Amino acid sequence: METTIPAMILPSLLITCFFSILLISMTATATPETAVKVSTTPIFPEIPLGQARKDFQVLLRVEAPAAAEARAPIDVVAVLDVSGSMSEAEKRPSRLDLLKAAAKFMVAKLDDGDRLSVVAFNDRPVRELSSGLLYMSGDGRRNAMNVVDKLEARGGTALLPALEEAVKILDGRPGDGRNRLGFIVLVTDGEDTSRFSWSERRWEMIHAALCKYPVHTFGLGAAHDPEALLYLAQESRGTYSFVDDENVDKIPGALAVCLGGLTTVAAVDTRVVLKAAELNGVRIDRVDSGGYDSSVSCGGTSCEVAVGVLYAGEAKHFVAHLHVPAASSVEDGYYCDLAVCDRHRRRHEQHLLAVGYSYSHRPGATAITVEGHGVFVQRLPELLGGGRQAALLVPSPVVLQHIVRFELLEVVSGLEHGELVTAKDRAHAGELLQLRWEEFRACHQFWGGLDLSVLEKEVDAMVSSLTTTRGAAGAAYVHAWVSTHRMQRATSMGSPERAVAEFLTPAMRLMLEEARKLPLLLQAQAETTAAGVLQHAVGSAGCAELEMIDRRLELWSKVKRDVQHLLFQPSAAAAGDGEEHLAAVFHEASLEAIDRAMHRDIYLAAVFASKQRRCHSVAGK
């Protein structure tokens, strides 16, 4: 008997065969680097021999590999606001409809080894609309879709009980839960209307637990409380994002930027240790580290920066401030200690810092410890041969740029917790910020080689937001800017299109591009269903069809993961012969084809399941 392949399955089978052949052919040549790298840049490459530098800055760069090596599966708890205000909309779709689309996008983009839990909340956690941790494969992915479909809006808004529920879920993971990263994603459109204040003991009890799990908060529209959401994000080492009322349809894009990081964790427990050269009298005074913990110990001879989780393709920058004493002259004005001397050039390289770091590729894995290159500076006599004066020292522009970024962050953060809060109106707050910026710019106008144009545009955007935006949205923009620069991580600042470009990783850009296509996919699905093309298939679909879709989704996840791992970087043989560009183009096209197929299957499964529930409901009546 001749066997026929259903038309809905044939495209998936063809693409699957194509990628299977591709992966087999490329396995032998693809060798992506997976090491974390740490580098340093001193503010001056050389300083005069007899000068002391009370504030000698060293830029520390911590760079994650471009691709994660067999990343560890993650557990994500999506805490979703289903209060009554989520159903309000001047035009369709409502915020709840958009949130559902964003949640389904999250279900689609998580790998089959990842787990997702949905905690729906209004004035309490709504357990009948929630779920435990579900594997994003087989029945788990379809069940997650069903949970999202059932969400409905009613009641008030209470954040703390919902966060407590999320922490309980992650704390209660048995067995392998200890070797999986846990994240909380909180989405809300309103202020907390519960009777619990942030200062009560209940918050103190949850505070310690939140430090274990980053909370990435998302505010929707002008009515949410940006200060509370930023506080939650900062205390948990997460990020705060928001979408304003004009861009509320871009909720999926805002989540996509965050998800692009969560699904590409390349390193965990990353730590950098600096040790001063004690024999030279060097001392570490402090480290500008933004939202990352840093501590100086042993009287300034040692310092540690806890970087934690690194996403593939991202880099973090920190500024260490040293005290470098003057050096003694010996041997006719020539100084030499613990370094190789060059008597002909009359200069010497002085050791300032030893640099070491450690990280793991996944929780529970053996830590990788690396002794990095130390920090050295050339010490020159103040007079060159013939009595000529030494040339004017020129600071490193890249170090200057990061120094002023940290200084501006401190200025804006101070305003945010001071004048911006106490200002009678947002316009007055904008004037205060403009005044502080003018003072800041005046203090740095003589710093040679420093370009303040980029920072000026960012400050102008914050001032404009405060002076022209109604409600909390003006302050929200400032809070999102602070979150971005404290964590050096992209956030949605009113719209995902306004995310700071330098913090967008390749995976975030790719995920954001997919989210932009989501409205078109939803519209196409709605039009197809309305035309009745799927009605017969939906009406006759049974467990066998849904199981077949589940198997295809599992295969897509595996193929996509392999494509990302193998094609992210060109092989050594391909470099320089024109194949590098071809590999990059093919990689992008491959992932796009896989994503289209996955979206089609996921939404088809959701339509099948939804139709079956309606049929069962009618039959039950």
C-alpha positions as CSV (number, residue, x, y, z in Angstrom):
1,M,0.0,0.0,0.0
2,E,1.4,3.4,-0.9
3,T,2.1,5.7,2.0
4,T,1.4,9.4,1.7
5,I,2.8,12.2,3.8
6,P,0.3,14.9,5.0
7,A,0.9,18.3,3.4
8,M,1.3,19.9,6.9
9,I,4.2,17.6,7.7
10,L,6.1,17.5,4.5
11,P,7.9,21.0,4.7
12,S,9.1,20.1,8.2
13,L,10.5,16.8,7.1
14,L,12.3,18.3,4.2
15,I,13.9,21.1,6.3
16,T,14.9,18.6,9.0
17,C,16.7,16.3,6.5
18,F,18.5,19.3,5.0
19,F,19.8,20.5,8.4
20,S,20.7,17.0,9.5
21,I,23.0,16.7,6.4
22,L,24.4,20.1,7.1
23,L,25.3,19.5,10.7
24,I,27.0,16.2,9.9
25,S,29.1,17.9,7.2
26,M,30.2,20.7,9.5
27,T,30.8,19.0,12.8
28,A,34.4,18.3,12.0
29,T,35.4,21.9,11.3
30,A,33.4,24.1,13.7
31,T,35.5,25.0,16.8
32,P,34.0,27.9,18.6
33,E,36.0,29.4,21.5
34,T,34.3,29.2,24.9
35,A,36.7,30.9,27.2
36,V,36.0,34.0,29.3
37,K,38.7,36.6,28.8
38,V,39.8,39.4,31.1
39,S,42.0,42.3,29.9
40,T,43.2,45.6,31.5
41,T,44.0,49.1,30.2
42,P,45.8,51.7,32.4
43,I,44.8,55.3,32.1
44,F,48.4,56.1,31.2
45,P,50.8,53.7,29.7
46,E,53.7,55.5,31.4
47,I,54.2,58.0,34.3
48,P,57.2,60.0,35.4
49,L,59.5,58.3,37.9
50,G,59.2,60.8,40.7
51,Q,55.5,61.4,40.5
52,A,52.9,59.9,42.8
53,R,49.4,59.2,41.4
54,K,46.7,59.3,44.1
55,D,44.1,58.2,41.6
56,F,45.5,56.0,38.9
57,Q,42.7,54.3,37.0
58,V,42.8,50.9,35.4
59,L,40.0,49.7,33.1
60,L,39.0,46.1,33.6
61,R,37.2,44.3,30.8
62,V,35.5,40.9,31.3
63,E,34.4,39.4,28.0
64,A,32.2,36.4,27.6
65,P,32.7,34.0,24.6
66,A,30.6,34.6,21.5
67,A,28.7,31.3,21.9
68,A,27.8,29.2,25.0
69,E,29.3,25.7,25.2
70,A,26.4,23.3,25.7
71,R,24.7,25.8,28.0
72,A,22.9,24.6,31.2
73,P,19.1,24.3,31.0
74,I,17.3,27.1,32.8
75,D,14.2,27.4,35.0
76,V,12.1,30.6,34.4
77,V,9.2,31.6,36.5
78,A,7.0,34.1,34.6
79,V,5.0,36.2,37.2
80,L,2.2,37.7,35.1
81,D,-0.2,40.4,36.1
82,V,-3.8,39.5,35.4
83,S,-5.4,42.3,37.3
84,G,-8.5,44.1,35.9
85,S,-6.5,46.9,34.3
86,M,-4.8,44.4,32.0
87,S,-8.1,44.0,30.1
88,E,-8.5,47.8,29.6
89,A,-7.8,49.0,26.0
90,E,-8.9,51.8,23.9
91,K,-8.4,49.5,20.9
92,R,-7.8,45.8,20.5
93,P,-5.7,43.9,21.4
94,S,-5.7,44.6,25.1
95,R,-2.6,44.5,27.3
96,L,-3.6,41.0,28.4
97,D,-3.8,39.8,24.7
98,L,-0.4,41.2,24.1
99,L,1.0,39.7,27.2
100,K,-0.4,36.3,26.1
101,A,1.4,36.7,22.8
102,A,4.6,37.6,24.6
103,A,4.3,34.6,26.9
104,K,3.7,32.2,24.0
105,F,6.7,33.7,22.3
106,M,8.7,32.8,25.5
107,V,7.3,29.2,25.3
108,A,8.4,29.0,21.7
109,K,12.0,30.3,22.3
110,L,12.9,28.2,25.3
111,D,14.8,25.0,24.5
112,D,13.4,21.6,25.2
113,G,15.6,21.1,28.3
114,D,14.4,24.4,29.8
115,R,11.5,24.7,32.2
116,L,8.9,27.4,32.6
117,S,6.4,28.1,35.4
118,V,3.5,30.6,35.1
119,V,2.4,32.4,38.2
120,A,-0.6,34.5,37.4
121,F,-1.5,37.1,40.0
122,N,-3.9,39.9,40.8
123,D,-4.5,40.7,44.5
124,R,-3.3,37.2,45.1
125,P,-1.5,34.4,43.2
126,V,-4.2,32.9,41.0
127,R,-3.3,29.2,41.3
128,E,-6.1,28.0,39.0
129,L,-4.5,30.1,36.2
130,S,-0.9,29.1,37.1
131,S,1.4,26.1,36.7
132,G,4.4,24.4,38.2
133,L,7.7,24.0,36.3
134,L,7.0,22.5,32.9
135,Y,9.6,21.1,30.5
136,M,9.5,22.9,27.2
137,S,9.1,19.6,25.3
138,G,6.3,17.2,24.6
139,D,3.2,17.8,26.7
140,G,5.0,20.4,28.8
141,R,5.2,22.9,26.0
142,R,1.6,22.4,24.9
143,N,0.4,22.6,28.5
144,A,2.3,25.9,29.0
145,M,0.4,27.2,25.9
146,N,-2.9,26.1,27.4
147,V,-2.1,27.8,30.7
148,V,-1.4,31.1,28.8
149,D,-4.6,30.7,26.8
150,K,-6.6,30.5,30.0
151,L,-5.4,33.8,31.5
152,E,-8.1,36.3,32.2
153,A,-8.0,39.7,33.9
154,R,-9.8,40.7,37.1
155,G,-9.0,42.1,40.6
156,G,-6.2,44.3,42.0
157,T,-2.4,44.1,42.1
158,A,-0.3,42.6,44.8
159,L,3.4,42.0,43.9
160,L,4.9,40.5,47.1
161,P,2.6,37.4,47.4
162,A,3.3,36.6,43.8
163,L,7.0,37.0,44.2
164,E,6.9,34.7,47.3
165,E,5.1,32.1,45.2
166,A,7.8,32.4,42.5
167,V,10.6,32.0,45.1
168,K,8.9,28.9,46.6
169,I,8.8,27.3,43.2
170,L,12.5,27.8,42.6
171,D,13.4,26.9,46.2
172,G,11.4,23.7,46.0
173,R,13.1,22.2,43.0
174,P,14.3,18.7,43.8
175,G,17.5,17.0,42.6
176,D,18.8,18.6,39.5
177,G,17.3,22.0,40.4
178,R,20.4,22.8,42.3
179,N,22.4,22.5,39.0
180,R,20.0,24.8,37.0
181,L,20.0,28.5,36.9
182,G,16.7,30.1,38.1
183,F,15.3,33.4,36.9
184,I,12.1,35.3,37.6
185,V,10.4,37.5,35.0
186,L,7.8,39.9,36.4
187,V,5.4,41.8,34.2
188,T,2.8,44.2,35.6
189,D,0.9,47.4,34.5
190,G,-0.1,48.8,37.9
191,E,1.0,49.9,41.3
192,D,0.9,47.4,44.2
193,T,-2.6,47.8,45.8
194,S,-2.0,45.3,48.6
195,R,-1.8,46.1,52.2
196,F,1.8,45.1,52.5
197,S,4.4,47.9,52.4
198,W,8.0,47.5,51.3
199,S,9.2,48.3,54.8
200,E,7.3,45.5,56.7
201,R,8.9,42.2,57.9
202,R,7.3,40.3,55.1
203,W,9.5,42.1,52.6
204,E,12.6,41.4,54.8
205,M,11.8,37.7,54.7
206,I,11.7,37.6,50.9
207,H,14.7,39.9,50.5
208,A,17.3,37.2,51.2
209,A,15.6,34.8,48.9
210,L,15.5,37.3,46.0
211,C,19.3,37.6,46.1
212,K,19.5,34.0,44.8
213,Y,17.3,34.6,41.7
214,P,17.6,37.6,39.4
215,V,14.2,39.3,39.0
216,H,13.8,41.0,35.6
217,T,10.9,43.4,35.9
218,F,8.8,44.9,33.1
219,G,6.4,47.8,33.6
220,L,3.6,48.3,31.1
221,G,2.1,51.8,30.4
222,A,2.2,54.9,32.6
223,A,0.4,53.5,35.7
224,H,3.0,51.1,37.0
225,D,5.4,52.0,39.8
226,P,8.9,52.3,38.3
227,E,10.6,52.9,41.6
228,A,9.3,49.6,43.1
229,L,10.2,47.6,40.0
230,L,13.7,49.1,39.8
231,Y,14.2,48.3,43.5
232,L,13.3,44.7,43.0
233,A,15.6,44.4,40.0
234,Q,18.6,46.0,41.7
235,E,18.2,44.0,44.9
236,S,18.2,40.7,42.9
237,R,20.8,41.7,40.3
238,G,18.2,41.7,37.6
239,T,17.1,44.5,35.2
240,Y,14.1,46.9,34.9
241,S,12.4,47.5,31.6
242,F,9.3,49.3,30.5
243,V,7.1,49.9,27.5
244,D,5.1,53.2,27.3
245,D,1.5,53.4,26.2
246,E,2.5,54.3,22.6
247,N,4.6,51.1,22.4
248,V,2.5,48.6,24.5
249,D,2.2,46.4,21.4
250,K,5.9,45.8,21.7
251,I,5.7,43.8,24.9
252,P,7.0,40.7,23.1
253,G,10.0,42.7,21.9
254,A,10.8,43.9,25.4
255,L,10.7,40.3,26.7
256,A,12.8,39.1,23.7
257,V,15.7,41.3,24.6
258,C,15.7,39.8,28.1
259,L,15.1,36.2,26.8
260,G,18.0,36.6,24.3
261,G,20.3,36.8,27.3
262,L,18.7,34.2,29.6
263,T,18.9,31.5,26.8
264,T,22.6,32.1,26.1
265,V,24.3,32.0,29.5
266,A,28.0,31.3,28.7
267,A,29.5,31.5,32.2
268,V,28.3,31.5,35.8
269,D,30.0,32.4,39.2
270,T,32.4,34.7,37.3
271,R,34.9,36.4,39.7
272,V,37.9,38.7,39.2
273,V,40.6,39.1,41.8
274,L,43.1,42.0,41.7
275,K,46.2,41.9,43.9
276,A,48.4,45.0,44.4
277,A,52.1,44.8,44.1
278,E,52.8,45.4,47.8
279,L,56.6,45.8,47.4
280,N,56.0,48.8,45.1
281,G,53.7,50.5,47.7
282,V,50.7,50.2,45.3
283,R,47.2,50.3,47.0
284,I,43.7,49.6,45.6
285,D,41.4,52.3,46.9
286,R,38.1,51.3,45.3
287,V,36.5,49.8,42.2
288,D,33.6,51.3,40.2
289,S,31.4,48.3,39.5
290,G,27.9,49.6,39.2
291,G,25.4,46.9,40.2
292,Y,28.0,44.3,40.7
293,D,29.5,43.6,44.2
294,S,33.1,44.6,44.7
295,S,35.1,44.5,47.9
296,V,38.6,45.8,48.8
297,S,40.4,44.0,51.6
298,C,43.7,43.7,53.4
299,G,44.3,47.4,53.5
300,G,44.0,47.8,49.8
301,T,46.2,45.0,48.7
302,S,43.4,42.8,47.3
303,C,40.0,43.3,45.6
304,E,37.3,41.0,44.2
305,V,34.6,41.8,41.7
306,A,31.7,39.3,41.6
307,V,30.4,39.4,38.0
308,G,28.2,36.3,38.3
309,V,26.3,35.3,35.1
310,L,27.6,36.3,31.7
311,Y,25.6,36.1,28.5
312,A,27.3,35.0,25.3
313,G,28.8,37.9,23.5
314,E,28.6,40.5,26.2
315,A,31.4,42.4,28.0
316,K,31.5,44.1,31.4
317,H,33.7,47.1,32.2
318,F,34.9,48.1,35.7
319,V,37.3,50.9,36.8
320,A,39.9,50.2,39.5
321,H,41.3,53.2,41.3
322,L,44.8,52.8,42.6
323,H,47.3,54.8,44.7
324,V,50.7,54.6,43.0
325,P,53.5,56.2,45.0
326,A,56.5,58.1,43.6
327,A,59.5,55.9,42.8
328,S,63.0,56.5,44.2
329,S,65.8,57.3,41.9
330,V,68.9,55.2,42.0
331,E,72.0,54.8,39.8
332,D,72.3,58.3,38.5
333,G,68.6,59.0,38.3
334,Y,67.7,55.5,37.0
335,Y,65.1,53.4,38.8
336,C,64.8,49.7,38.7
337,D,62.9,47.3,41.0
338,L,61.7,43.8,40.3
339,A,61.5,44.4,36.6
340,V,63.7,44.1,33.5
341,C,65.5,47.4,32.9
342,D,66.4,49.0,29.7
343,R,69.4,51.2,30.5
344,H,69.8,52.5,26.9
345,R,66.2,53.9,26.8
346,R,66.4,54.8,30.6
347,R,62.9,53.4,31.3
348,H,61.5,50.6,33.3
349,E,58.3,48.6,33.5
350,Q,56.7,48.6,37.0
351,H,54.3,45.9,38.1
352,L,51.1,47.4,39.6
353,L,48.5,44.6,39.8
354,A,48.2,40.8,39.5
355,V,45.0,39.7,37.8
356,G,43.3,36.4,38.3
357,Y,39.7,35.2,37.5
358,S,37.5,32.1,37.7
359,Y,34.2,31.0,36.2
360,S,32.2,27.9,35.4
361,H,30.3,27.0,32.2
362,R,27.2,25.8,34.3
363,P,26.1,25.6,37.9
364,G,27.8,22.7,39.7
365,A,30.5,22.4,37.1
366,T,34.2,22.5,38.1
367,A,35.5,26.1,38.3
368,I,38.0,27.2,35.7
369,T,40.7,29.4,37.2
370,V,43.0,31.6,35.1
371,E,46.0,33.7,35.9
372,G,45.6,36.8,33.7
373,H,48.1,39.2,32.4
374,G,49.2,41.6,35.1
375,V,49.0,45.4,34.9
376,F,52.3,47.2,34.2
377,V,53.2,50.8,33.7
378,Q,56.4,52.4,32.3
379,R,58.2,54.7,34.7
380,L,60.2,57.4,33.0
381,P,62.8,59.8,34.4
382,E,61.3,63.3,34.5
383,L,64.2,64.7,32.4
384,L,65.2,63.0,29.1
385,G,68.7,63.0,27.6
386,G,70.1,66.5,27.2
387,G,67.9,67.9,30.0
388,R,64.7,68.0,27.8
389,Q,61.4,67.7,29.6
390,A,59.3,64.6,29.3
391,A,56.4,64.7,26.8
392,L,52.9,65.5,28.1
393,L,51.1,62.3,29.3
394,V,48.0,61.5,27.2
395,P,45.3,59.5,28.9
396,S,43.6,56.6,27.2
397,P,40.3,57.8,25.6
398,V,38.5,54.4,26.2
399,V,39.4,54.5,29.9
400,L,38.2,58.1,30.2
401,Q,34.9,57.2,28.6
402,H,34.2,54.5,31.1
403,I,35.3,56.7,34.0
404,V,32.8,59.4,33.1
405,R,30.0,56.9,32.5
406,F,30.4,55.7,36.0
407,E,30.5,59.3,37.3
408,L,27.3,60.2,35.3
409,L,25.6,57.0,36.6
410,E,26.3,58.2,40.2
411,V,25.0,61.7,39.4
412,V,21.7,60.4,37.9
413,S,21.3,57.7,40.6
414,G,21.7,60.5,43.2
415,L,19.0,62.6,41.5
416,E,16.8,59.6,41.1
417,H,16.7,58.9,44.9
418,G,16.8,62.6,45.8
419,E,15.6,65.5,43.7
420,L,13.7,63.4,41.2
421,V,11.6,61.9,43.9
422,T,11.0,65.2,45.9
423,A,10.4,67.4,42.9
424,K,6.9,68.9,42.8
425,D,6.5,68.0,39.1
426,R,8.4,66.1,36.4
427,A,9.2,69.2,34.5
428,H,11.1,70.6,37.5
429,A,12.9,67.2,37.8
430,G,14.0,67.5,34.2
431,E,15.3,71.0,34.9
432,L,17.3,69.7,37.8
433,L,18.8,66.9,35.7
434,Q,19.7,69.4,33.0
435,L,21.4,71.6,35.6
436,R,23.5,68.7,37.0
437,W,24.5,67.7,33.4
438,E,25.7,71.3,32.7
439,E,27.8,71.2,35.9
440,F,29.1,67.7,35.0
441,R,30.1,68.8,31.5
442,A,31.9,71.9,32.8
443,C,34.0,69.7,35.2
444,H,35.1,67.5,32.3
445,Q,35.5,70.1,29.5
446,F,39.4,70.1,29.8
447,W,39.7,66.3,29.7
448,G,41.6,65.9,26.4
449,G,40.4,63.2,24.1
450,L,37.0,62.8,25.8
451,D,33.9,62.8,23.6
452,L,30.7,63.6,25.6
453,S,28.4,63.7,22.6
454,V,26.9,60.2,23.2
455,L,26.3,60.9,26.9
456,E,24.8,64.2,26.0
457,K,22.2,62.5,23.7
458,E,21.3,60.1,26.5
459,V,20.9,62.9,29.1
460,D,18.8,64.9,26.6
461,A,16.5,61.9,26.1
462,M,16.1,61.6,29.9
463,V,15.4,65.3,30.3
464,S,12.9,65.3,27.4
465,S,11.1,62.3,28.9
466,L,10.8,64.1,32.3
467,T,9.6,67.3,30.8
468,T,7.2,66.1,28.1
469,T,5.9,62.7,29.3
470,R,2.8,62.4,31.5
471,G,2.5,60.2,34.6
472,A,5.3,57.9,35.7
473,A,6.7,57.3,32.2
474,G,9.2,60.2,32.5
475,A,10.7,58.7,35.7
476,A,10.5,55.3,34.2
477,Y,12.8,56.2,31.4
478,V,15.4,57.5,33.9
479,H,15.0,54.3,36.0
480,A,15.5,52.1,32.9
481,W,18.6,54.1,32.0
482,V,20.0,53.6,35.5
483,S,19.2,49.8,35.3
484,T,20.9,49.5,31.9
485,H,24.1,51.2,33.0
486,R,24.3,49.7,36.5
487,M,24.1,46.1,35.0
488,Q,25.7,47.0,31.6
489,R,22.8,45.0,30.1
490,A,20.2,46.0,27.5
491,T,16.7,47.0,28.7
492,S,13.6,48.2,27.0
493,M,13.5,52.0,27.6
494,G,9.9,52.8,26.6
495,S,10.4,50.6,23.6
496,P,12.8,47.8,22.8
497,E,14.1,49.8,19.8
498,R,15.5,52.3,22.3
499,A,17.7,49.7,24.1
500,V,21.4,50.8,24.3
501,A,23.0,49.3,21.2
502,E,26.3,48.5,22.8
503,F,24.7,46.2,25.3
504,L,22.7,44.2,22.8
505,T,24.3,40.8,22.2
506,P,23.9,39.0,18.9
507,A,21.4,36.6,20.4
508,M,19.3,39.5,21.8
509,R,19.3,41.2,18.3
510,L,18.2,37.9,16.7
511,M,15.4,37.3,19.3
512,L,14.2,40.9,19.0
513,E,14.0,40.5,15.2
514,E,11.8,37.4,15.7
515,A,9.6,39.3,18.1
516,R,9.0,42.0,15.5
517,K,7.6,39.4,13.2
518,L,5.3,38.0,15.8
519,P,2.3,40.4,15.0
520,L,2.4,39.3,11.4
521,L,2.4,35.6,12.4
522,L,-0.6,36.2,14.7
523,Q,-2.4,38.1,12.0
524,A,-1.8,35.4,9.4
525,Q,-2.9,32.7,11.9
526,A,-6.1,34.6,12.6
527,E,-6.9,35.2,8.9
528,T,-6.2,31.5,8.1
529,T,-8.5,30.3,10.9
530,A,-11.2,32.8,9.9
531,A,-11.1,31.5,6.4
532,G,-11.8,28.0,7.7
533,V,-8.7,26.4,6.3
534,L,-7.8,24.9,9.7
535,Q,-11.3,24.0,10.9
536,H,-11.4,20.5,9.5
537,A,-7.9,19.7,10.7
538,V,-8.8,21.1,14.1
539,G,-12.0,19.3,14.4
540,S,-10.5,15.9,13.5
541,A,-7.1,16.3,15.2
542,G,-6.5,13.8,18.0
543,C,-3.7,12.9,20.3
544,A,-1.7,11.4,17.4
545,E,-1.5,14.7,15.5
546,L,-0.5,16.6,18.7
547,E,2.1,14.1,19.6
548,M,3.6,14.4,16.1
549,I,3.8,18.2,16.5
550,D,5.5,17.7,19.8
551,R,8.1,15.4,18.3
552,R,8.8,17.9,15.5
553,L,9.2,20.7,18.1
554,E,11.7,18.7,20.1
555,L,13.6,18.0,16.8
556,W,13.5,21.7,15.9
557,S,14.9,22.7,19.3
558,K,17.8,20.2,19.0
559,V,18.6,21.2,15.4
560,K,18.5,24.9,16.3
561,R,20.8,24.4,19.3
562,D,23.3,22.6,17.2
563,V,23.2,25.2,14.4
564,Q,23.8,28.0,16.9
565,H,26.7,26.0,18.4
566,L,28.4,24.9,15.2
567,L,27.8,27.9,12.9
568,F,28.2,30.8,15.3
569,Q,31.9,31.2,14.3
570,P,33.6,30.2,11.0
571,S,36.1,27.4,11.1
572,A,39.8,28.3,11.0
573,A,40.0,26.9,7.4
574,A,37.2,29.2,6.3
575,A,38.7,32.4,7.7
576,G,40.1,34.8,5.2
577,D,39.0,33.0,2.0
578,G,35.5,34.5,1.6
579,E,33.7,31.6,3.3
580,E,33.3,33.5,6.6
581,H,30.7,35.9,5.1
582,L,28.9,33.0,3.5
583,A,28.8,31.1,6.8
584,A,27.3,34.1,8.6
585,V,24.6,34.6,5.9
586,F,23.8,30.9,5.9
587,H,23.7,30.9,9.8
588,E,21.1,33.7,9.8
589,A,19.0,32.1,7.1
590,S,19.1,28.7,8.9
591,L,17.9,30.1,12.2
592,E,15.1,32.1,10.5
593,A,13.9,29.0,8.7
594,I,13.9,26.9,11.9
595,D,12.1,29.7,13.8
596,R,9.4,30.0,11.1
597,A,8.7,26.2,11.3
598,M,8.7,26.2,15.1
599,H,6.3,29.1,15.3
600,R,4.0,27.4,12.8
601,D,3.9,24.2,14.8
602,I,3.6,25.8,18.2
603,Y,0.6,27.9,17.2
604,L,-0.9,25.1,15.3
605,A,-0.7,22.9,18.5
606,A,-2.2,25.8,20.5
607,V,-5.1,26.0,18.0
608,F,-5.7,22.3,18.1
609,A,-5.7,22.2,21.9
610,S,-7.9,25.3,22.2
611,K,-10.5,23.8,19.8
612,Q,-10.4,20.5,21.6
613,R,-11.2,22.2,24.9
614,R,-14.1,24.1,23.4
615,C,-15.5,20.8,21.9
616,H,-15.2,19.0,25.3
617,S,-16.8,22.0,27.0
618,V,-19.8,21.9,24.6
619,A,-20.0,18.1,24.9
620,G,-20.1,18.4,28.7
621,K,-23.0,20.7,28.6
